[in-house]
Amino acid sequence: MKKRKQIAAWIGIILLVAMYVVTLVMAVVDKSSSGSWFMASLAMTMVIPVLLWFYIWLYGRMTGKKTIADSRWSEDNEVIDTTDNRLSGEGEDETI
């Protein structure tokens, strides 16, 4: 599973970088269509990560394995709070 997630992540990274490069090239070469390329880049910046999340979630559903995209994953993993919420000097007894 780890290998497939890594491959999916690299595919997403390559797609996003390629899309940005094409947008930059089209803005330099053909200024009339640069606005539509920019809008497509903005849309794909949101769509590609969602599609990758969906792929990971679907893989987990089909194999019965827990993935980070599964909503029950966070419920099954205990979160440990390591923060100290006391202010310094508050509620502490000091002996001189």
CORHU-V149447 format. One record per pair of residues at least 4 apart in sequence whose C-alpha atoms are under 7 Angstrom apart, sorted by the first residue. I is the first residue (numbers start at 0). GAP is how many residues later the second one is. D is the distance in whole Angstrom. If there is no record, write none. Layout:
i->I gap->GAP d->D
i->I gap->GAP d->D
This chain:
i->0 gap->4 d->6
i->1 gap->4 d->6
i->2 gap->4 d->6
i->3 gap->4 d->6
i->4 gap->4 d->6
i->5 gap->4 d->6
i->6 gap->4 d->6
i->7 gap->4 d->6
i->7 gap->44 d->7
i->8 gap->4 d->6
i->9 gap->4 d->6
i->10 gap->4 d->6
i->11 gap->4 d->6
i->11 gap->36 d->6
i->12 gap->4 d->6
i->13 gap->4 d->6
i->14 gap->4 d->6
i->15 gap->4 d->6
i->15 gap->29 d->7
i->16 gap->4 d->6
i->17 gap->4 d->6
i->18 gap->4 d->6
i->18 gap->22 d->6
i->19 gap->4 d->6
i->19 gap->21 d->7
i->20 gap->4 d->6
i->21 gap->4 d->6
i->22 gap->4 d->6
i->22 gap->14 d->5
i->22 gap->15 d->6
i->23 gap->4 d->6
i->24 gap->4 d->6
i->25 gap->4 d->5
i->25 gap->8 d->6
i->26 gap->4 d->5
i->26 gap->7 d->5
i->29 gap->4 d->7
i->32 gap->4 d->6
i->33 gap->4 d->6
i->34 gap->4 d->6
i->35 gap->4 d->6
i->36 gap->4 d->6
i->37 gap->4 d->6
i->38 gap->4 d->6
i->39 gap->4 d->6
i->40 gap->4 d->6
i->41 gap->4 d->7
i->42 gap->4 d->6
i->43 gap->4 d->6
i->45 gap->4 d->7
i->46 gap->4 d->6
i->47 gap->4 d->6
i->48 gap->4 d->6
i->49 gap->4 d->6
i->50 gap->4 d->6
i->51 gap->4 d->6
i->52 gap->4 d->6
i->52 gap->16 d->6
i->53 gap->4 d->6
i->54 gap->4 d->6
i->55 gap->4 d->6
i->55 gap->13 d->6
i->56 gap->4 d->6
i->56 gap->10 d->7
i->56 gap->12 d->5
i->56 gap->13 d->6
i->57 gap->4 d->6
i->58 gap->4 d->6
i->59 gap->4 d->6
i->59 gap->5 d->5
i->59 gap->6 d->6
i->59 gap->7 d->6
i->60 gap->4 d->7
i->65 gap->4 d->6
i->65 gap->7 d->6
i->66 gap->6 d->7
i->67 gap->5 d->6
i->71 gap->4 d->6
i->72 gap->4 d->6
i->85 gap->4 d->7
